[in-house]
Amino acid sequence: MRAPELVAADACMDIGTRAGHDCGLGVSFVAATGIRPQGQLAYTKALSASFGAMGFENHPLRVLAKALRGGGAAIPDSQATPLEKQKLVSHARLQQPSVHLALLVAWKTASRWAEVADLSSAQFLLVTQKEVIVDWFQTPKGRTHDPFKASRFAVIQGPLTTEIAMLFRKCAPFAPLTRLTTSALDSLWGQSVQMQGYTAHSIKRGA
């Protein structure tokens, strides 16, 4: 299945071309997908962002998103088991440097594994023993139509920052940080006695 952002972009162009930028058709498009409320919310948010960036009216989509959130669509049906910090750190230190670095960055920023795995060394804007700044702008979920939005940056400080800086210098340059996909990480952990019961989503839940 294609990511909601890509489907929404295509739909936005099609709707805008055929219907004089009628946002009402965007609402109809979401309703016609027939998917679960959580998926409808993802499509609605992506369509609304696309319409807004292209100068189209997106108010009906924003109203739909609010209604879906009110109905609980923003709450996942199930949650991954939270991963304890010490267990993650102990496991990370047994991995190759790139995976070790990705695990620590994912933990410190409470990020999706795919976002961290896809990072390039150029997106680490500052790397010191006390502070690391990451620019999410080029990552799948981090793309934004506002290049100056504060949430596109993550500032890493405190515990594990020195270890992250050391690993970065050992791994750089890189693009991407690791080719270990979310499903591959889940499979790897499924074969580990120490990590059984956890998934890549457990990192964000435990952080």
N, C-alpha and C positions, 0 to 999 in steps of 0.2 A: 504493500500500500504506500502511495506517495505521501510525503509529509503534508500536513494541512497548509503550511505556508505556501508550498508550490501549487497545490490545487487551488487555493484561494487566489493566488496571483493570476493563474490562468482564467479562473471564473470572473475575477474582477475585470480583466481586459475584455472578456467576451460580453459580460453584462454591460459594461460601459460603452462598448462599441454598438451593441444592438439596441440598447434601450435608453440612450441619452443619459447615461450615468444614473440610472434608476436604482437607488439602494434597496428599494422594496424587493427587487428581484434577488438581491443578495440574501435577504431573509428567506425568500421562497426557496432559494438554492439550498440553504442550510436545512430547512424543514424537509426538503425532498431527499436528502441523503439517507434518512431513515435510520441513522445510527444512534448510539446511546447518547444521553445528555452530555456526558463528559467529552465525547467526540464533537458534538454539536457546538459546545462552548469553544473548543480549540479552533474549529473552522470559523466561527463567528468572530473571534478575536483576530484571526489572521486576515479575514476579509475586511473587517473594520479598519485595521491598520493599513491595508493596501489601498482601500478607498480613500482614506484620509491623506495618505502620502501622494496620491494622484490628483488630489483636489476635488474628489467626489464627495457628495453628501453621505455621511455614515451614521447619522443619528439613529435610524431604525435598528441598525446592527448593534449600536451601543445599548439601546433599550433591550434588545433581545439578549445580549450578554448579561445584563443586569438581572433579567428575569431568570435566565438559566442558573446564574449563581445563587439567586434566591431559592431556587428549587433544589439546591445541593449539588449542582453539576461540577462545582469546583472541588468537591470532596471525592477523592479516589474511592473506588469500590473496595479496594483492598490495599493494605500498606505492607511494604517490605519490613522484615524484622530489623530493628535498629542495630547497627554495628557499634560495639564498644570501641572507644578510642585505642586502648592498649592492645586489643586484639588486632585492629587494623594496622597499627604501627609495627607490631611484632611480625605480622605477615608481610608487610611491605618491605621490611628490611631483609627478607629472604629472596626478594625478587631482583631481576636485572634492573640497573639504574633507571631506565626510562619508565618502567612500570612502577618502580618505587617512587619516583618523582610524581607520576600521574596520580597515584593513590594518595599521597600526602596533599597535593594541590586540591584534589577532589574533596578530601576531608576538610581542609581548612576553609574552602570556599563553599562547602555544601552544594556542590555542583553535580550535574549529570555526568556520568562517565564519558559519554560520547563527546560532550563539549570539551572536556579536559584532554581526552585522547587526541582530538583534532587540533590542539594548539600547536602553533609554530613558535620557535624561539623568539621570533620578532615580536610576538605578542606579549612577551615579558618585558615591559617598558623599563622597569627598574629592578635590579636584583642585588641586594646587600644582605649582610648578616642579620640586620634588624628589620628589613622591610622588603617585600616583593610586591610589585604592582603588575597585574595582569589585565590585558585589554581583550574583552570577549567579543569585540565587534565582528570578527570574521567567523565565529563559530555558528553552527546551525541554529540554535535557539537564542543565541546572543545577538543576531543581526537585528538592527533597528534602523528606522528611518530618521532617527535623531542622532547624528554622530557625536553630539556633545552630552548625551544623556548620562547622568552620573552612574546609573546602574550598569553601564557597559564596562566599568572598571571594578576590579576587586583588589583590595589592599590586604596583604597577608602580613601579620605581625604576631609577636608572642611565640609560644612554644612551637617547635618544629620549623620555624623560619630559617634558622641557621642551617638545618639539615636540607631544606629545600634549596637554599642558595648553593650549597655544596654540590648537590645532585645536578642542579641546572648547569653549573660550570663543567661538570663531568659529561653531560649529555649534549649540550649545545655544540653546533647548530642542529636543529631538527625541524621537520615539517612532514608529517605530523609528529607529535610527541611519542605516540605508540600506535601500532596498527592492531592492537588488541581490542576487538570490538566488545560491545556490551554483552552480546550473547556468548562470545568466547570467554569473557571474564566469568560469567555465570557458570559456564561449563567447567572452567578451571576450578572454581570454588566448589562446585558440586563433587569434584573428585578429591577434595581436600578434607581430611577429618577435622582440621581446625576451623575451616570456613563453611562447613556444611550447614544449610539452613539460611545462608545469607545470599543475596544477589547484589548486583552493581547498585541497585536502588537503595540498598541498606546503608551505603556510605552517606548519602544525603540525609537519610532518616536519622542516622546516629550522630551526625555532626552537630 
